[in-house]
Structures are given as C-alpha cells and as structure tokens.
Amino acid sequence: PPVVLLRLVRGSRNIAHFAGIILFYFHLTQLPEHFGLSTAPRLVISYPPQLYPVMENRNSWQRSVLRAVIAPRGVASGWAAALAYNRSLGAILVREEDFSRVPAPGAPAGGVQPCFEFGVVQTFLKGRYFVSDEKRRAKTKTAAVDVPEDAIELRRRVYVNLMRMPAVPEPSRMMLYSARSKRRAFDKPSETAFRTMAKEVTLARGFAFKNVEFYDSIDFVTQVKLMDSAAIMVGIHGANLVNSMFLPVGATLIEIFPYRYEHKMYINGCGSGLRYFKHALLRGEEFPGLDEKFAGKVHECMKRAPMCKAFYRGDATDLRLSGEDLVHIRGIMSDAMDGSEGFTLKGVLTSTIEMKDNGH
C-alpha cells in the first residue's frame, strides 16, 4: 500500500491539536480515491522529543486514538519495522532524531535520508474533526444534526478494537461536567455556584450529575468509559472538550466561553453528530489599551495582538460567573434535557458495528 508521512510538532502534546491532524489522516483512509490513492495508505509518523512521553506510551490519549484510526492494523516503532514491510502494520513511529537515518544494505553507518514518491500535505480541520461528505454522510439525522460517516466509524473502532465492547452503550439520563482546575477555570465561588445550580436542575428533571476532570494521567479507555453513556456534556472551552466526540451520537454538548471569546472548534462535538449549545460570559474585564489601540474592536484586537487573544481566552485569569450567567446556563441545560428526553441511537450504532464486523 502507499505510505503517508506525518511530521508532528511539539504542539501535538495538546490533544485538540493532535486530533485535528490525525483525524484528517483518518478521513484520507476512508476516501483514498479523493487524494489520488488507490487504497488506504500506511502512516509513517516522525515526532520530536517533546512528544516522546505520549507517543511511546501505549495507553496515552494520542497513541490510543492512533490505534483506533488505523485499526485493525497495528503500530510499530523504528525504521526496522517499516523496512520489514509487515502488511499487518498501519503506522510506523520514528523519533525525529532517527528520521534521517534509515538503515539500508550498503548504506553508511548513519543511514540514509528517506525518500517518498508521493506526498499528501496534511491540514488541520479547524472547527470540526470529521468531514461531512455528501456521498458518505450517514443516513442518520438527529434533531437536524448531520452525522458524518467518519464519526460513526471512529466510534466503532474505539468501542470494538480498544474497549472490546460488543455494542455501543445506550445513552443514559446523565449530565457530565468536564471540570477544569488549572488554566481557564472558574474561580472558587463560581465553581461552587455552578455545581450547585447544575445539581439542582438535573435532579429536578430526573437526570444524574457527574463531574470529572481529565488529567493526563488518566488513560484513554478510562476517559471514554467516564462519558460513553452521557446524554449531555458541559464544560469550559478547551481541550477537555475533545472527548465529546465519543459521546453517543445525538447527545448534547454545552460549551461555556470566557467573556468576549468564542471559537468554532467544538461545534456539534467537533462535527461528530452532537447537538450543540454555547454561552459566553456576559461580564468581564477589557484588554488594556483596547479603546486606544483598537478603537474598542475586540475582534481586531485578538486578530492583531496575540496577547489580546490570550487575555480574552482566559489563559491567565479565573472565570467569574454572574447571576445572569447562571440563569442563562440553567435555561440552556433545561433545553438540552428537553431535547434528550427519550432519544436513543443504540440500535443505529450497534447495527453499524455488526455490519462492519461481518465484513459487509
């Protein structure tokens, strides 16, 4: 089969960045003919020292998603595995320092530079992780949300190949809160007020409420198990919302933004077939010099000044909820629960898994 080269940079330690890149490759494997390939290609990944801990840890988020993307083929490390041309392999991992030292018969002791006959320039799918192609779009629609075929196939591979589950869990009456305690988190009074409000509104509607914080130390399978049956997920904008793409199809994501800041990354659960609501904090501080330097135009400020973007993104300050924010978020949660009443797509996804496993 053809081979695609992917050279990662240190930014891929962030799982949101890694997902945007590796899931573009996943789309390529699903539609190779769109990229001038006759069949799904194997993958050679070169990665820098900053990624050694995650790319060489079988249970890391990055390695686990890679395994799902190339399943049922496997992953191996080093050029020796690539040169052996094992057809059962889907990806070869090569440290950046070894990339230019391919061992070959008659080659110098340091090896030779690899040469690729065909190249695909990787891109980053900003605002979605899945491509909704008319010819491949899943027939399923939930609450007017399109469900890309790629999104269903990735879920299938995660559940069947990584979690060894014969069926997709049925959505339950549960709201999951993806909490943050470090950068871009609520201040303590806001955190307490938010959890109190969320517990009240879910209890009144017969929903369970569970909060979880996704640390790097939690392995991938455990992270997915924490949320695989939630009907609703809520959280502050950030990489903690990447796992929303593993929620059941038709579930709901509620994204909370800092004051004046918005981003398209997680709309519809990264384009994975979720319903989506958002709320930006109604009050907050303004960037110093906003009026003098940018005539009060926040968009221009964030576009032209990286420090301005980081300021409104909440990178260095805790987020403070107002009473009005809580009222708005409560209303959104109620709307989300209204839309979740009685929905289930277990049959759709289970039949998809069974069809694929039977080779159809």
C-alpha positions in Angstrom: 0.0 0.0 0.0 1.1 3.7 -0.4 2.7 5.4 2.6 1.9 8.9 4.0 4.4 10.8 6.0 3.2 12.8 9.0 5.7 15.0 10.9 4.3 16.1 14.2 5.4 19.2 16.1 5.5 19.7 19.9 2.1 21.4 19.8 0.6 17.9 19.3 1.0 17.3 23.0 -2.2 19.1 23.1 -4.8 16.5 22.3 -7.0 19.0 20.4 -4.2 19.7 18.0 -3.3 16.1 17.7 -6.9 15.1 17.0 -7.2 17.7 14.2 -4.2 16.3 12.4 -4.7 12.5 12.9 -8.4 12.7 12.1 -7.6 14.4 8.8 -5.5 11.3 8.0 -8.4 9.2 9.1 -10.6 10.9 6.5 -7.9 10.2 4.0 -8.0 6.5 4.8 -11.8 6.5 4.4 -11.7 8.2 1.0 -8.3 7.5 -0.5 -9.5 8.0 -4.1 -10.2 11.7 -3.3 -6.5 12.1 -2.7 -5.2 10.2 -5.8 -4.5 7.0 -3.9 -5.6 3.5 -5.0 -6.0 2.2 -1.4 -5.8 3.3 2.2 -2.2 4.3 3.0 0.0 3.2 5.8 1.4 6.0 8.0 4.9 7.0 9.0 5.0 9.4 11.9 8.0 11.5 12.9 7.8 13.1 16.3 10.1 15.5 18.3 11.5 14.9 21.9 8.6 16.8 23.5 6.2 14.0 22.2 8.3 11.0 23.4 6.3 10.6 26.6 2.9 10.4 24.8 3.9 8.7 21.5 5.8 6.0 23.3 3.1 5.3 26.0 0.7 2.7 24.6 -2.1 4.0 26.9 -1.7 7.7 26.2 -4.6 9.6 24.5 -2.5 10.2 21.4 -1.4 6.6 20.9 -4.9 5.2 21.7 -6.6 7.4 19.1 -3.9 6.5 16.6 -4.6 2.8 17.3 -8.3 3.4 16.7 -7.6 5.3 13.5 -5.5 2.5 11.9 -7.4 -0.5 13.4 -7.4 -3.4 12.8 -3.8 -2.8 11.6 -1.1 -2.3 14.3 1.6 0.2 15.3 5.3 -0.4 15.4 8.3 1.7 16.3 11.5 2.3 14.3 12.6 2.1 10.7 13.4 -1.6 11.0 9.6 -2.3 11.3 9.0 -0.2 8.2 11.6 -1.9 6.1 10.3 -5.3 7.1 7.1 -4.4 5.2 4.8 -6.2 7.6 1.3 -5.9 6.0 -0.4 -6.1 9.3 1.1 -2.7 10.3 -0.8 0.5 9.8 1.6 3.0 11.3 5.4 3.3 11.9 6.6 5.6 14.7 10.1 7.2 14.2 11.8 9.6 16.6 12.7 12.9 14.9 16.4 12.3 15.6 16.3 9.0 13.8 14.2 10.1 10.8 17.1 10.9 8.5 19.0 7.7 9.4 17.2 4.9 7.6 19.3 1.7 7.8 19.7 0.1 4.4 22.1 -2.5 2.8 25.3 -0.8 1.8 24.4 2.4 3.5 26.8 4.4 5.6 26.7 3.7 9.4 24.5 6.7 10.0 21.9 5.5 7.5 20.3 7.3 4.5 17.7 10.0 4.1 14.2 8.5 3.3 12.6 9.4 0.0 8.9 9.4 -0.6 7.5 9.2 -4.2 4.1 10.7 -3.3 3.1 13.3 -0.7 0.0 14.4 1.0 0.1 17.8 2.7 -1.7 17.4 6.0 -4.1 20.1 7.1 -5.8 20.9 10.4 -9.6 20.5 10.3 -10.4 23.7 12.3 -13.9 23.8 13.6 -14.5 20.1 13.1 -12.7 16.8 13.2 -14.9 15.0 10.7 -15.6 15.7 7.1 -19.3 15.6 6.2 -19.1 14.4 2.6 -22.5 14.1 0.8 -21.6 10.8 -0.7 -20.5 9.4 2.7 -22.8 11.2 5.1 -24.5 8.7 7.4 -28.2 8.3 6.7 -28.9 9.1 10.4 -30.0 12.6 11.4 -30.8 13.5 15.0 -32.5 16.8 15.8 -31.4 18.2 12.5 -27.8 17.4 13.2 -25.9 15.6 10.4 -23.9 12.6 11.5 -20.7 12.1 9.3 -19.9 8.5 8.5 -16.3 9.1 9.6 -17.6 9.9 13.1 -19.6 6.7 13.4 -16.7 4.6 12.1 -14.3 6.1 14.6 -16.7 5.3 17.5 -17.0 1.8 16.2 -13.2 1.3 16.1 -12.8 2.7 19.6 -15.5 0.5 21.1 -14.7 -2.7 19.3 -10.9 -2.6 19.0 -9.8 -0.6 22.1 -12.6 -1.2 24.6 -13.6 -4.7 23.4 -17.3 -3.9 23.7 -19.7 -5.8 21.5 -22.2 -2.8 21.5 -22.3 0.9 21.9 -23.6 1.9 25.4 -27.1 3.2 25.5 -27.4 6.9 26.3 -28.5 7.4 29.9 -30.1 10.3 31.7 -26.9 11.8 32.9 -25.2 15.2 32.6 -21.4 15.1 32.7 -19.5 18.2 33.8 -15.9 18.4 32.4 -14.3 20.4 35.1 -11.1 22.4 34.9 -8.9 23.3 37.9 -5.9 24.9 36.3 -5.8 27.3 33.3 -9.1 28.8 32.2 -11.1 27.6 35.1 -13.9 29.1 37.2 -12.9 30.9 40.4 -13.9 29.0 43.6 -17.2 30.9 44.3 -18.2 30.4 40.6 -17.3 26.8 40.6 -19.4 26.2 43.7 -22.3 28.1 42.4 -22.2 26.3 39.0 -22.1 22.8 40.5 -24.9 23.7 42.9 -27.1 25.0 40.1 -26.3 22.1 37.8 -27.2 19.5 40.5 -30.5 21.3 41.2 -31.6 21.5 37.6 -30.6 17.9 36.8 -32.2 16.5 40.0 -35.4 18.3 39.2 -35.6 16.6 35.8 -34.5 13.1 36.9 -31.0 13.3 35.5 -27.9 12.3 37.2 -25.0 14.8 37.5 -21.3 13.7 37.4 -18.2 15.9 37.3 -14.9 14.7 36.1 -11.5 16.3 35.3 -9.5 14.7 32.5 -5.9 14.6 33.7 -3.0 13.4 31.5 -2.5 10.5 34.0 -6.0 9.0 33.1 -5.6 6.5 30.3 -7.7 6.8 27.2 -10.1 3.9 27.8 -10.9 5.2 31.3 -11.6 8.6 29.9 -14.1 7.2 27.3 -15.8 5.0 29.9 -16.4 8.0 32.1 -18.5 9.6 29.4 -19.6 6.9 26.9 -23.3 6.9 28.0 -23.8 10.6 29.0 -26.7 12.3 27.3 -25.3 15.8 28.0 -21.8 17.1 28.5 -21.0 20.7 29.7 -17.6 22.4 30.1 -15.5 25.5 29.6 -13.9 25.9 26.2 -10.6 23.9 25.9 -9.0 20.6 25.1 -11.1 19.0 27.9 -14.0 19.0 25.4 -12.2 16.9 22.7 -13.6 13.7 24.2 -17.1 15.0 23.4 -16.7 13.2 20.0 -17.0 9.9 21.9 -20.4 10.8 23.4 -23.3 8.8 21.9 -24.5 10.2 18.6 -27.2 12.7 19.2 -26.0 13.6 22.7 -25.6 17.3 23.6 -22.5 19.4 24.2 -22.8 22.7 26.1 -19.7 24.9 25.8 -19.0 27.8 28.1 -16.7 30.6 26.8 -14.8 33.3 28.6 -16.1 36.9 28.3 -15.9 38.2 24.7 -14.3 35.0 23.4 -15.7 32.3 21.0 -14.2 29.5 18.9 -15.6 27.1 16.3 -13.5 24.1 17.4 -16.2 22.1 19.3 -19.4 22.9 17.4 -21.6 19.8 17.3 -18.9 17.9 19.3 -16.1 18.6 16.8 -18.6 17.8 14.0 -19.2 14.3 15.4 -23.0 14.4 15.3 -23.9 16.1 18.6 -26.5 18.8 19.4 -24.7 22.0 20.5 -25.4 25.0 22.7 -23.0 27.7 23.8 -22.8 30.6 26.3 -20.2 33.3 26.6 -19.8 35.0 29.9 -21.7 38.3 30.0 -19.3 40.3 32.1 -15.5 40.6 32.3 -12.5 42.9 32.1 -11.4 44.5 28.9 -7.9 44.2 27.4 -5.7 47.2 28.5 -5.5 49.6 25.6 -8.5 48.1 23.7 -10.1 51.6 23.1 -6.8 53.5 22.4 -5.1 50.9 20.1 -8.1 49.1 18.6 -11.0 51.6 18.8 -12.8 49.2 21.1 -12.9 46.5 18.4 -12.3 43.2 20.2 -12.1 41.1 17.1 -9.4 43.3 15.6 -7.5 43.2 19.0 -7.5 39.4 19.1 -6.6 39.2 15.4 -3.6 41.6 15.6 -2.3 41.0 19.1 -1.6 37.5 20.4 -1.5 38.9 24.0 -5.0 40.2 23.4 -6.3 36.8 22.2 -4.7 35.1 25.2 -6.3 37.6 27.5 -9.8 37.1 26.3 -9.3 33.3 26.0 -8.8 33.4 29.8 -5.3 31.9 29.8 -4.1 33.7 32.9 -7.3 34.6 34.8 -10.0 32.6 36.6 -13.5 33.0 35.1 -16.2 34.6 37.2 -19.9 33.7 36.7 -22.5 36.4 37.3 -26.1 35.7 38.5 -27.2 36.4 34.9 -24.8 33.9 33.5 -26.2 31.2 35.8 -29.7 32.0 34.7 -28.8 31.7 31.1 -26.8 28.4 31.6 -29.7 27.0 33.6 -32.0 27.7 30.7 -29.6 26.0 28.2 -29.4 23.0 30.4 -33.2 22.7 30.5 -33.4 23.0 26.7 -30.7 20.3 26.4 -32.6 18.0 28.7 -35.8 18.6 26.8 -34.1 17.5 23.6 -32.6 14.5 25.3 -35.8 13.0 26.5 -36.3 9.6 25.1 -33.5 9.8 22.5 -31.5 6.7 21.8 -29.4 5.7 18.8 -28.1 2.5 20.3 -29.8 0.5 17.5 -28.3 2.6 14.8 -24.7 2.4 16.0 -24.9 -1.3 17.1 -26.2 -2.4 13.7 -23.3 -0.4 12.1 -20.8 -2.2 14.2 -22.3 -5.6 13.5 -22.4 -4.9 9.7 -18.7 -3.9 9.7 -17.6 -6.9 11.8 -19.4 -9.3 9.4 -17.4 -7.9 6.5 -20.3 -6.1 4.7 
